[in-house]
Amino acid sequence: MFDSIRTGMADAAGKGMKAWFDGAQDSVKAVRLSGWMASRIVDGTIAPTMDATLAMQRNVADAMLATVRGDKALPDAVRETGDRVVSGMRFGQVVNTLGRELLGTATFAGEKVLCEDGAYRLVFLPAWRGVKKAKTSVFHASGGIPYGDSLFRLLPEANLFRPFLSRGVPVYLMELRPERTIEDTRATTMESLVGTYERFTKVAFEHSGKTMVLSGYCGNGTQAWAWIASHPEAARERFHGIVNWVAPIDGRECTSVGELTRLSPSWMTDSSMDTFGRLYGAMPGFAMQSGLDLGLKNLFPKTPFGRFVAGWNQPAWGRVRTVADLTPDQRREVVGAYWISPENAQANPLPLDLVRFSTAIFTKGIAPNGDIPWSIGGEPLSFRTVAERTTLKVLGIYGGRDVVVPDRTGYVLQGVFGDRYRHVVHPQAGHVSYIFSPKQWEPTHPARFDPDPVDLFLSL
């Protein structure tokens, strides 16, 4: 009797102490968060605005001084400044019209929809005709990253799949349905996403007739692991390798994009999720974008004045009226500017459960033994389960200049999979170089991807 009373009192005291310390820790976080946000706003918005204003004033002053020295005629100096003003006023419009028109326009001969559900579809992209067929296929998992997965079909001349198809490697592409609704987004959970992976990988495996390589880019890579870890036998049957492209496996190592999440008090995160759920049923694109841009100090380029400055610095934008007026470099610049724009972000809300999963990856991270801070169907997930119950080989591909996802985020897999894991860093690559930099796929380019990612896939 006495022991049970003592135990009950100790448990009650323990709960009270935990609540107090948790509250105190949240208070400390709130202090740190306020200082962090202030510095990011200054570094990411206020200071760049001041720098840009001074640089523009310097441009005008230099043009006037050139006329005084006799290096330039006054009408030419006035016309030069006028061209800058027109270009600045035009750039934002070009991004929101031509950039939007071009984004995600890569299509491929013979592509065919194999199956679909409310939110996703599975598309088969056949290898090019006339090239030697590879012995494997790629299943590319996408559909749940900020700004939308139109990134992977960026442009006909710059996309993730052309290098594979041209080497005889067919691709099974799991992507968001263009016709999806906000209700489809609201209905998507990690459980339903895992169910989609299960159905789609089975269809792809039966269509291919042989084991494949599963590919996941950035956050899609970590989401795909939820299916792999919860269905190791199916993964073993259908795949012989897994490739993480710039994937934040242990999100705690992503200091820039994950810092806001880690600094936010738990009550703030919970209340934000609750508010978004009640108002939208999903994470609005603007909320996700602002969080990312704060961490990366990248708010200024997406403001109206930031757009004006981008045009001011490149007067050629003032002469652009149609897609036909764009140079190859301008095509990639304008489509990239639209992909990361507030307008595109707003068009791509994220399912709340997928955001919660990412939050757990960025705050709790992956345990040294491979445990993942999530469960499916009541069963905890772990990379260790995959290592022990499959023979899958795992490949991590990262960019040495990636400020979003540093390669060290993948180190934890080395300890879990041992010599079945290969870690590759391309020194000259950034986070989206594999898509935006088609010349780096050329074997003669000075900054080429070495080793070639397609060769890495085939080596599995």
GISULWO-V244516 format. One record per pair of residues at least 6 apart in sequence whose C-alpha atoms are under 6 Angstrom apart, sorted by sequence separation. I is the first residue (numbers start at 1). J is the second residue. D is the distance in whole Angstrom. If there is no record, write none. Layout:
I	J	D
I	J	D
//
This chain:
66	72	5
67	73	6
115	121	6
143	149	6
153	159	5
293	299	5
300	306	5
301	307	6
366	372	5
374	380	6
375	381	5
67	74	6
115	122	5
152	159	6
228	235	6
276	283	6
374	381	6
414	421	6
440	447	6
441	448	6
114	122	6
152	160	5
440	448	4
441	449	6
113	122	6
114	123	6
372	381	5
398	407	5
440	449	6
113	123	4
372	382	5
112	123	5
371	382	4
112	124	5
370	382	5
111	124	5
370	383	5
63	77	5
111	125	5
370	384	5
221	244	5
400	425	6
213	239	6
221	247	5
395	421	6
399	425	5
400	426	6
211	238	5
212	239	5
218	245	6
222	249	6
393	420	5
394	421	5
395	422	5
396	423	5
397	424	5
398	425	5
399	426	5
400	427	4
211	239	5
213	241	5
214	242	5
215	243	5
216	244	5
217	245	5
218	246	5
219	247	6
396	424	6
397	425	6
399	427	6
400	428	6
401	429	6
402	430	4
213	242	6
218	247	4
400	429	6
401	430	5
402	431	5
217	247	6
387	417	6
399	429	4
399	430	5
137	169	6
139	171	6
142	174	6
143	175	5
137	170	5
138	171	5
139	172	5
140	173	5
141	174	5
142	175	5
143	176	5
194	227	5
205	238	6
134	168	5
137	171	6
133	168	4
134	169	5
257	292	5
132	168	6
128	165	6
131	168	6
127	165	4
128	166	6
257	295	5
256	295	5
256	296	6
127	168	5
127	169	5
127	170	5
126	170	5
125	170	6
104	150	5
125	171	5
106	153	5
124	172	5
104	153	4
106	155	5
123	172	6
104	154	4
105	155	5
106	156	4
123	173	5
103	154	5
104	155	6
122	173	6
122	174	5
121	174	6
121	175	6
120	175	6
120	176	4
121	177	6
119	176	6
120	177	5
119	177	6
286	345	6
285	345	4
286	346	5
119	180	5
285	346	4
285	348	6
285	349	5
119	184	5
284	349	5
118	184	6
283	349	5
283	350	5
282	350	6
282	351	5
283	352	6
282	352	5
138	212	6
145	219	6
137	212	5
138	213	5
139	214	5
140	215	5
141	216	5
136	212	6
138	214	6
139	215	6
140	216	6
142	220	5
186	281	5
186	282	6
262	363	5
258	362	6
251	361	5
252	362	5
251	362	4
252	365	6
251	365	6
250	365	5
250	366	5
241	392	5
243	394	6
246	397	6
254	405	5
229	381	6
240	392	5
241	393	5
242	394	5
243	395	5
244	396	5
245	397	5
246	398	5
241	394	6
243	396	6
232	386	6
236	390	5
253	409	5
229	386	6
248	405	6
250	409	5
249	409	6
248	409	6
249	410	6
188	351	6
189	353	5
190	354	6
186	351	6
185	351	5
147	345	5
148	348	6
147	348	6
92	307	5
89	308	6
241	460	6
88	308	4
91	311	5
88	309	6
88	311	4
87	311	5
88	312	4
87	312	6
84	312	4
87	315	5
90	318	6
33	263	6
87	317	5
84	315	5
87	318	4
83	315	6
86	318	5
103	335	6
29	263	6
99	334	5
29	265	6
99	335	4
26	265	5
95	334	5
99	338	5
95	338	6
44	297	4
40	294	6
44	298	5
45	299	6
44	299	5
45	300	5
44	300	6
40	297	6
160	435	5
159	435	5
158	435	6
158	436	6
158	438	6
//
